[in-house]
Amino acid sequence: MTFRASHLLGIEHLAPDEITAVLDLADTYVALNRSDAKHSDALAGLTQINMFFESSTRTQASFELAGKRLGADVMSMQMQASSIRKGETLIDTALTLNAMRPDLLVVRHPHSGAVDLLAQKVNCAVLNAGDGRHEHPTQALLDALTIRRAKGRLHRLTVAICGDIAHSRVARSNILLLGKMEARIRLVGPPTLMPAGIADWGVEVTDDMAKGLAGADVVMMLRLQRERMDGAFIPSEREYYHRFGLDARKLAHAAPDAIVMHPGPMNRGVEIDGTLADDINRSVIQEQVEMGVAVRMAAMDLLARNLQAARAA
């Protein structure tokens, strides 16, 4: 199985065969997670530390469950109440944790690049659980697995990513991954929520939902990230939903078998109609949550193999 990375800091540095390796192994973990005995010893004897400097429900729970199902000793630290609040630097925190000799370090941080900095200071495998507006690699991988299982492939699909692109690390990681898999990517949203330099990303950009969704195989909605906004990016939530919120009328422009995705948490009636979000014939939002555990199991398994091989060398 081809996976050469020693850390999972982003999608940008992964080759297509490495992405495929994660997804293929994750498929086997989906089967394990659906069995009665949801346990493996792939990480037996290894220690996993979760450090979340931002609040998280899905990602933190998913990583914790993934580690435990693989047999790791898992510790989740409440960083909001840690020494960081007492003035300790991120590097000092990394050195302190490194002295405890963890094998896997899962980090979410509000600042772009912080996870990469930590990875340079520790002697273990580091997984980026989201850093600022930069990347969220396991989210893109679980989205890819969800799409592949629903559509049978990733290559040459038309994917519409809609909403708050500017503030979304999920959008960035998905654009990178889907681009590597030769998908046609359309970004749909108001100009105020498009990042600078978007014309250089190799994607199509529009503020017209009908045009953006036309014939799309996958419609991926994004959360309005008000916590990252420092100004008036939209007139009102009501106006935003009218123009860019996904409902049955707008979805009718997509392919008849198009799937609907959302990384969560959802703002129902703002980004997506609640009835559509719960439509088991179109929505794969709950499948995304399920795939998240399997993908994180696969990523940690592969990184642990490389870590142990490097230590044995």
C-alpha positions in Angstrom: 0.0 0.0 0.0 1.5 3.3 -1.1 1.6 6.0 1.6 4.9 7.7 2.1 4.0 10.6 4.4 5.3 10.8 8.0 2.6 13.4 8.9 -0.8 14.3 7.6 -0.6 18.1 7.6 -2.7 18.7 4.4 -3.8 17.4 1.1 -1.4 19.6 -0.9 1.6 17.3 -0.4 -0.2 14.0 -1.0 0.0 12.2 -4.4 -3.1 10.7 -5.9 -1.9 7.2 -5.1 -1.5 8.1 -1.5 -5.0 9.5 -1.4 -6.2 6.3 -2.9 -4.3 4.2 -0.4 -6.1 6.0 2.5 -9.5 5.6 0.9 -8.9 1.9 0.1 -7.8 1.1 3.7 -10.7 3.2 5.0 -13.1 1.0 3.1 -12.0 -2.0 5.1 -12.5 0.0 8.3 -16.0 0.9 7.3 -16.7 -2.8 7.2 -15.1 -3.3 10.7 -17.1 -0.4 12.2 -20.3 -2.0 10.9 -19.5 -5.3 12.5 -20.3 -6.4 16.0 -16.7 -6.4 17.1 -15.5 -2.9 16.3 -11.9 -3.4 17.3 -8.5 -3.8 15.8 -5.0 -3.9 17.3 -3.3 -1.8 14.6 -2.3 0.8 17.2 -1.9 -1.5 20.2 0.8 -0.2 22.5 0.8 3.3 20.9 -0.3 6.6 22.5 -2.5 9.1 20.8 -2.9 12.7 22.2 -5.7 14.9 20.9 -5.0 18.6 21.2 -8.0 20.8 20.2 -7.4 24.5 20.6 -10.8 25.2 19.0 -14.1 23.7 20.0 -15.1 20.6 18.0 -17.7 17.9 18.3 -17.6 15.8 15.2 -13.8 15.8 14.5 -12.7 15.4 18.1 -15.1 12.6 18.8 -14.3 10.9 15.5 -10.5 10.9 16.2 -11.0 9.7 19.7 -13.3 6.9 18.6 -10.9 6.0 15.8 -7.9 5.7 18.1 -9.8 3.6 20.6 -11.1 1.2 17.9 -7.5 0.7 16.7 -6.4 -0.2 20.3 -4.4 3.0 21.0 -4.1 4.7 24.5 -6.0 7.9 23.8 -5.8 11.1 25.8 -7.8 14.2 24.8 -6.5 17.5 26.3 -8.8 20.5 26.9 -6.4 23.1 25.5 -8.8 26.0 26.4 -7.9 25.3 30.1 -4.3 24.4 29.5 -1.0 26.1 30.2 -1.4 28.0 26.9 -3.9 30.2 28.8 -1.1 30.8 31.4 1.2 32.1 28.7 3.1 29.0 27.6 4.1 29.2 23.9 2.9 26.6 21.4 6.5 25.4 21.0 6.9 24.9 24.8 3.7 22.9 24.8 5.0 20.8 22.0 8.3 20.1 23.7 6.4 19.2 26.9 4.2 16.7 25.1 7.2 15.4 23.2 8.8 14.5 26.4 5.9 12.2 27.2 6.7 10.2 24.0 3.4 10.1 22.2 3.2 8.2 18.9 0.3 10.2 17.3 -0.6 13.8 17.9 -3.9 15.1 16.6 -4.1 18.9 16.5 -6.7 21.5 15.7 -5.6 25.2 16.0 -7.2 28.5 15.0 -4.0 29.7 13.3 -2.9 28.6 9.9 0.5 26.9 10.0 0.5 26.1 13.7 0.1 22.4 13.2 3.1 22.4 10.7 5.2 24.2 13.3 4.3 21.6 16.0 5.2 18.8 13.6 8.7 20.2 13.3 9.2 20.0 17.1 8.0 16.5 17.9 9.2 13.0 17.3 5.8 11.5 16.4 3.3 11.5 13.6 1.1 14.6 13.5 -2.4 14.9 12.0 -3.9 18.2 11.2 -7.5 18.3 12.4 -7.9 21.8 11.0 -5.7 24.9 11.2 -7.2 28.3 10.7 -8.3 28.9 7.1 -5.5 26.6 5.8 -6.5 22.9 5.6 -8.7 20.2 7.1 -7.2 17.1 5.3 -9.2 14.3 7.0 -12.5 16.1 6.2 -11.5 16.2 2.5 -10.6 12.5 2.6 -13.9 11.5 4.3 -15.8 13.6 1.8 -13.8 11.8 -1.0 -14.7 8.4 0.5 -18.3 9.3 0.7 -18.4 10.4 -2.9 -16.5 7.4 -4.1 -18.9 5.0 -2.3 -21.9 6.8 -3.6 -20.7 7.4 -7.2 -18.3 4.5 -7.7 -15.5 6.9 -8.6 -13.8 10.2 -8.0 -12.4 11.0 -11.4 -14.1 13.3 -13.8 -17.1 14.1 -11.6 -18.6 17.6 -11.5 -18.6 18.9 -8.0 -20.2 22.2 -6.9 -18.9 23.6 -3.6 -21.3 26.3 -2.4 -21.2 29.0 0.2 -18.5 30.5 2.4 -15.4 29.6 0.4 -13.2 32.4 1.7 -13.2 31.2 5.4 -13.4 27.5 4.7 -10.4 25.2 5.2 -12.8 22.4 4.2 -13.2 24.0 0.8 -9.5 24.4 0.3 -8.7 20.8 1.1 -11.5 19.5 -1.1 -10.4 21.7 -4.0 -6.9 20.3 -3.7 -8.0 16.7 -3.4 -10.7 16.8 -6.1 -8.3 18.6 -8.4 -5.7 15.8 -8.0 -8.5 13.4 -9.0 -9.3 15.3 -12.1 -12.8 16.4 -11.0 -14.4 19.5 -12.5 -14.9 21.9 -9.6 -17.3 24.8 -9.5 -17.3 27.3 -6.6 -20.6 29.0 -6.0 -21.3 31.9 -3.7 -21.3 35.7 -3.3 -18.2 37.5 -4.4 -17.7 38.7 -0.8 -17.2 35.1 0.3 -14.7 34.1 -2.4 -11.0 34.2 -1.5 -8.5 36.6 -3.2 -6.8 35.1 -6.2 -9.5 32.5 -6.8 -9.0 32.8 -10.5 -5.7 31.0 -10.1 -7.1 27.9 -8.4 -8.1 26.1 -11.6 -11.8 26.1 -10.8 -14.9 27.7 -12.2 -16.4 30.5 -10.1 -20.0 31.8 -10.2 -22.5 33.7 -8.0 -25.4 32.0 -9.8 -26.7 28.8 -8.1 -28.6 27.7 -11.2 -25.4 27.9 -13.3 -23.2 26.5 -10.7 -25.3 23.4 -10.0 -26.2 22.7 -13.6 -25.6 19.0 -14.2 -23.5 18.6 -11.0 -22.9 15.1 -9.7 -22.1 16.4 -6.1 -23.4 19.4 -4.3 -21.3 20.3 -1.3 -22.7 23.0 1.0 -20.5 24.9 3.4 -21.3 26.5 6.8 -21.3 30.3 7.1 -18.3 30.7 9.4 -19.3 33.9 11.3 -16.6 33.3 13.9 -14.0 34.0 11.2 -15.8 37.0 9.7 -14.8 40.5 10.7 -17.3 42.5 8.7 -20.6 42.4 6.9 -20.1 39.7 4.2 -23.8 39.0 3.6 -26.8 41.4 3.8 -28.8 39.0 6.0 -29.3 35.3 6.6 -32.7 35.5 5.0 -31.3 37.0 1.8 -28.4 34.6 1.8 -30.8 31.6 2.0 -32.9 33.1 -0.8 -29.9 33.3 -3.1 -27.5 30.6 -2.0 -29.3 28.3 0.4 -29.9 24.8 -1.1 -33.5 23.8 -1.5 -35.3 21.4 -3.8 -35.8 24.1 -6.5 -32.1 24.9 -6.8 -31.1 21.2 -6.5 -33.3 20.5 -9.6 -30.6 22.1 -11.7 -28.1 19.4 -10.7 -28.0 15.9 -12.1 -31.0 13.7 -11.2 -28.8 11.5 -9.1 -26.7 14.2 -7.5 -25.8 13.8 -3.9 -26.0 16.5 -1.2 -23.1 17.0 1.3 -22.4 19.3 4.3 -19.4 19.0 6.7 -21.5 20.2 9.6 -22.5 21.7 11.8 -25.5 22.8 9.6 -27.4 26.1 9.9 -30.8 24.8 8.7 -32.8 27.4 6.8 -29.6 29.4 6.1 -27.3 27.1 4.1 -29.6 24.2 3.4 -33.3 23.4 3.7 -33.9 21.0 6.7 -36.1 18.7 4.7 -33.5 18.3 2.0 -30.7 17.7 4.6 -32.7 14.8 6.0 -33.7 13.3 2.6 -32.2 9.8 2.6 -32.5 9.6 -1.2 -30.3 12.7 -1.8 -28.4 13.6 1.4 -25.2 11.7 2.4 -24.6 14.0 5.4 -24.9 11.2 7.9 -22.7 9.0 5.7 -20.0 11.7 5.9 -20.0 11.4 9.7 -19.7 7.6 9.5 -16.9 7.8 6.9 -15.0 10.2 9.2 -14.3 7.5 11.7 -13.1 5.1 9.1 -10.9 7.6 7.3 -9.2 8.7 10.5 -8.6 5.1 11.5 -6.9 4.6 8.1 -4.8 7.7 8.3 -3.5 6.9 11.8 -2.9 3.3 10.8 -0.8 4.3 7.8 1.1 7.0 9.7 1.8 4.5 12.6 3.2 2.0 10.1 5.6 4.6 8.7 6.6 5.8 12.1 7.4 2.3 13.4 9.4 1.6 10.2 11.4 4.8 10.6 12.1 4.0 14.3 13.2 0.4 13.4 15.5 1.7 10.6 
